[in-house]
Structures are given as structure tokens and as C-alpha cells.
């Protein structure tokens, strides 16, 4: 820093103010210092700066998944489900202009204590928490740490935390309305896990809308948001209700598996059975035929989570904020 000050012809304190982004520095002096930094190859000592600023310039993306007996590895789902990749991309895009790094931490209930210890030690300035399961204790634990945090969905327990979500029930209604508009009358659904608010909301939104249109009973099989789970659920559903002509599947990965089962059983899509998914992920484009689906703008939602978190980090006393995005229907070939 002394060498930079000498090269720029300013004091060491001025160099420090420029490095830390102080707005009071004259623009010409700032330019001189920045030129001197480039010429000398000076790189700030991040560890030393963090001692002064009490900031790590890092944010944790904690992905909390349940430890299910029917799931060989929660990491398998995290790294194969397009949803998590979209969340990571959206958050990274929002944080990068602020020179803040994203630390991705996958976890299940067996190592929550390790995550809490890591967060408590001050390695990150805040947390983006992907958690939606009813029994997940991590949102409460993070809240109790007092660290700035934003959750990816409406919390299952009443805690004062910011969150970003999509109108799940509206998305399911869009799917139901589209199937009815296509002339389908023997409707069914493969729901998401019913210990997740999004799974419950998509199911109730679908059922409630159909009830308002005179459909009193809707055959349902609970799925697990995986391709194999969607395939198994579709086979079970069609075994019990072979006359189904319209199917809403609560995410695109399950819909991809369901399409495989439907076609293996000799049914044509959409001629015999129209299928609508939920997410508008890359899986929708991997389907044949291409999947009609409800789009939730995951990248935009993740970017909003990051912006809300940055505001909380800058103003620790800020009240929690909730943001709800609106879904849209993307019509392709399957319905």
C-alpha cells in the first residue's frame, strides 16, 4: 500500500479509502490511485481487510435436503435436478457485480450441526437457504444465529425470516385450466412430496380449481420430484385409472419419467393423454414430445433472494421481506 501511495503521490490513508470504496475521494485522485494499483500489481490482503470491515465478501448457498430412506444420496438429487443449478446461476449472477463469492453447501439432517458451526464462525456474511421440508430444523437454527438469511420458499414454521417464492397454487390452476381447455375430462395428478409446502400447494391448487369446475374427485399419486419417482407414479396411476386423458405432474423431472411410462404403456401424448409439468427447466426440453409446463422464473427468484440478502447485510436491522413471483404457462407439444 505504501508503494501504491508513493506511485500515486497521495497518502496511504487515501489509498485505503479508494480500495474500500469511500465515496468522498475525488474522481481524479481515485483514477490516479487505481492506475498506481494496476502498475504496482498491488492486491489487498483479504484476511486483513476482513478484520477491519468484519466482512468476508462471501455468501453461503445452503441446500438442505431430507435424508430419505428411498433416496440413495441426497447429493445425487442436488447435482442432477436442474432446479438447483438454476438457483446457483441466478444467485451468482446477482452477487458477482458486488465482488461477493458464493459458497455452495449441500447438507442433510445428519450434518446440520457442521453447517451451523461453519456459519457461526463467521466464514460468510449471509445465507441463501434452499429449504422447503416441513421437518427441516435448519431455517430455525440459522434464524437463531442472527446471521442475515433469505429462504427460497415460504417457511413451514412461523419465523421472522425473509423469503422468495412463486405462487404455487396459481401455477397448478394454470395447468388445470389448460387441460380443460384442451377438452380433457378424466384428469389426474402426480403430486410432489406432501411434506413440502410447494407439493401441498400445487396439489391443493389443482384440486380446488377442478372442484370449482365440477370435478369432485381427482386421482392422485404422491411423487418425489425425481424421474424414476415420476415414472413409478405414472405406472401406478394408470394401473388403477386406465382411462386418464389429462395429467398434471408437479415438476418437470417427474413429468419426464411419467412420459416414459405413458409411452411404454402404448399411450400417445398428447392424443391419448395430455401432460403438463411444472418448472420449465431443461428437463422440459429433454422430453419427447416437448413438455408443456408451468414456468417458475427460478433464476430471477434466486437473483431476488441475493438482492434481499445484500440489503440485509448492509442494514442488519432491516425487517424481513417476502417476495412472490407469478408463474406462467409455456405451451409446447405434450398438451
N, C-alpha and C positions, 0 to 999 in steps of 0.2 A: 504494500500500500504506500510506503514511503517513496518507492521508486516511481509509482504512478503519480504521486503528488509532485515529485521533482520534475518529471517529464511534462506535466500539465501546467506547472508553475502555480500551483494552488496549495492550500494546506491539506494535511492529512484528514482533518475533520470534513473538509469539503468533499474529498474523495469518498469518505464514508457516507455522507449524505446522498451523493449520486448513486452509490451502489445500493443503498436502501430505499431509493425511490422517493426521497424527500421532495415535495412539490415546491419548496422555497428556493431551490437552486436556479440561478439564471440559465436560460436556454443555451447561450453561447458557452458558458462555463461548463455546463453539462456535456456539451458536444466535445469540448477540449478534453475533459476527463475521460469520456468514452473512447476518444481517439487514442489517448495515452494508455488506456487499459488494453486496447487492441494491439498497440505497438509493443508493449511490455509483456503481453501474454499473461497478464495477471488473472488468477482465478480465486474468488473469495473462498475462504475456509468455511465450508458449510457448517461443520460442527461448532466452530467458534461463533459464527453468526447466530446459530440456534440458541446458544447460551444467552445471548443478548436479547434476541427477539422472542424467545420462547416458542418459536415455530419450527416445525420440521419440514415444511413445504411438501408434506406427503398426506394423502388421504387413503384410508383403508376401504376397499370394497369387500365387505364380508358377506359371503354367500352361505347361508345357513340352511342345510338340508336335513331332513329327518333320517334317522338310522333305521330304515325299513328292513324287515326280515326278508321281503321278496325282492330286494334290490342288492345285487352283488357288491356294488360300490357306489356310494353317493358321488364320488369323483367322476364315475362313468357318465352319469347324467349331466353333471355340471359342464363337462367338456364336450358333450355331444349334443346338448339341447341348444338350438340356435338362440333361444331367448337370452341366455347368459352372455353369449358373445355380443349380442346387440346392446345389452346393458353396459358391458365393458367399453364398447366402441363409443357409445353416446356419452358416457361419463368422461372418458379420456379426452374426447374432442372438446368438452366444455372446460376441462381443467388445464389442458396444455397451454392455452394462451396466458394463463396465470403462473406458468412455470411450476405447477404443482404435479407431483408424481402420484400415480395410482398404484397401491399395493393390494393385490388380489389375495384374499384369504378364504379358501374353502374350508368349511367346518361342518361337523355333525354334532350331535349331542354328546358324543364321547370326549370331545376335546374343547368344549366351550370354555373350560377353565383356563386353557392355554391362550385362547383368544383374548379373554378378559385380562389376563396378566399382561399380555403384549400391549393392549390398549392402555392399561393403567400406567405402564412405564413411559408413556409419552412419545412413542415412536411415530405417531400420526397426529394431525391436528383435528381430525374429524372422521366420521364413519358414514359410509353409504351402506345400509344394511338390507340385503335381499333376504327377507324372511316373511313367510306367509302361513306357516303351520300353527294350528291352534295351540299346541302344547309347547311351542318353542319358547324357552325362557330367556333367550339371548336379548331380545328387544328390551325387556325389563332390566337385565343386567347392564346393558350399555347405557340405558337411561340413568340408572343409579350411579354410574361412574361420573356423570356430569359432563361428559365429553359431547361436543356438538355432533348430532346424528340426524340422518334422514332415512326413513324406511320406505321400501319400494311398494308398499301396499297398505291399505287401512289396517292398523294394528288390531289384533284379535282381543287384546285386553285394553282397558281404559288407562293409557299412559299419555303424558303430555309430551308427544314427540311429533315432529314434522313428518309428513308422508306425501308421496305422489302415487296416484292410482289412475285407472281408467274406469269409466262407467261400465262395469261388468254386466249388469242386468240389461242395460240398453243394447250392448253388443249381442246378447242372447236373443233379445227381441228382434233385432235386425235379421238374425239368422232365421228365426221362426217366420217372420213376415215374408221373407224371400221364398222360403219353401212353400208357403201357402200361395204366394203369387205365381209360383210355378205349377200350381194345380195339385200339389201333394196333399194327401189327406190321411195317410196312415204313417204318422210321424213318431220318431223315437229319438233318443239321445244317448250318447256316451259321455258321462259327466267326468269332471276332474275329481281328484281326491276330495272327499267331503269333510276332511279336517282342515281344509284351506278355504278362507273366505271367498276367493275367486271361484273355486269349484262350486261352492254353495250358491254364490250369486248368479253364476252362469246357468246353473240348473234351475233355480227358482225363477229367474228372468224368463227363461224359455217356457217353463211350465205355466207360469202366471199369464203370460201373453196368450198362449194357446187356450188356457181356460177362459180367457176373456173372449175368445173367438169360438167357444163352444166345444172345445176338446177337453173332456174331463179327465182322461187317463192317458199318460204318456209313458210307454215302456222305457225303462232306464237301466243301464248297467254302469257301475262306477269303474272308472279307469284310473291310470296312474301317471298320465302325461308322457308315456313312452310309446314308441312304435309298437313294440311287442304287446304292451298292455292294450293298445287300441285294436290290434288285430284279434287278440283273445276276446275282448269285449264284443267286437262285432260278430264274431262266430257264435258267441253265447246268445247275443240278441237275436240273430237271425234264426237260430235253432228254435227259440221259443216263439218268435214272431216273424215267420217267413214272408208275411205279406207287407212288410215295411216298404214304403216308397219314398220316404224322406228322412234323412238322418243328420242331426246336428252333433258334431264332435267337438269337445271342449278345448282342444288345441290341435295345431297342425300336425305335430308328430303322431298323435293318436289317429288323426284322420288319414295320414299316410298308411299306417298299419291297417286301418279299417278298410280302405280302398283295396288293399291287397287281399283281405279276407273276402270282401264282397265279390271281387272278380274271380277269385279262386272257386267260389261257390256258384259261378256261372251267371252272375247278375251283371247287367250292363249299367254303366254310370255315364250319363245321368238318366238314361232311358228307363231303366227299371227302378233304380234308387238314386235320388239326388243327394249329394253330400256337401255339407258346409262345415268348414273348420273355424278355428279362432286363433289369431295372432298375426297372420300374413308374414310368416317367417320364410326363410329359404326353403323349408320343407314343403311349403305350398307349391313351389315351382319344381320340386323334385317329383311331385305326384304325377301320375298319368291316369286319367286326364288331369290337367292343371286344376288346382283346387280353388274353388270359390270359398272365401274366408272373411271373417271379421278382422279388420286391421286395428291393432292397438299400436300407437306410434312409440314403440319401445325406446328407440334412440332419442327421440325428443323428450320422453319421460325421464330417461337417465340424465340427459343434459339439464333438465329442470331440477332433478334431485341435486346435482352438483352445484347449480347456482344457488339453490336454497341453502345448501350446506356452507358455501363460501360466505353467504350473508350472515349465517350464524357464527362462523368463525371470526368474522370481522366485528360482530356485535354480539358478544356472548349472552347478553340479557334479552335478546330478541324473543318474542313469543313464538310458539310453534305455529307452523303454517301447513295447510293442506291444499293440494292442487289435484283436480280431477280432470283428466283428458277425455275427449269424446271419441268413441270408436266409429269406424266407417266400414261399409261393406264393399269388398273387392270381388267383382263378379268375373269368374273365369269359365271353365268348361264343365266342372263337376256338378253344377246346379244352376 
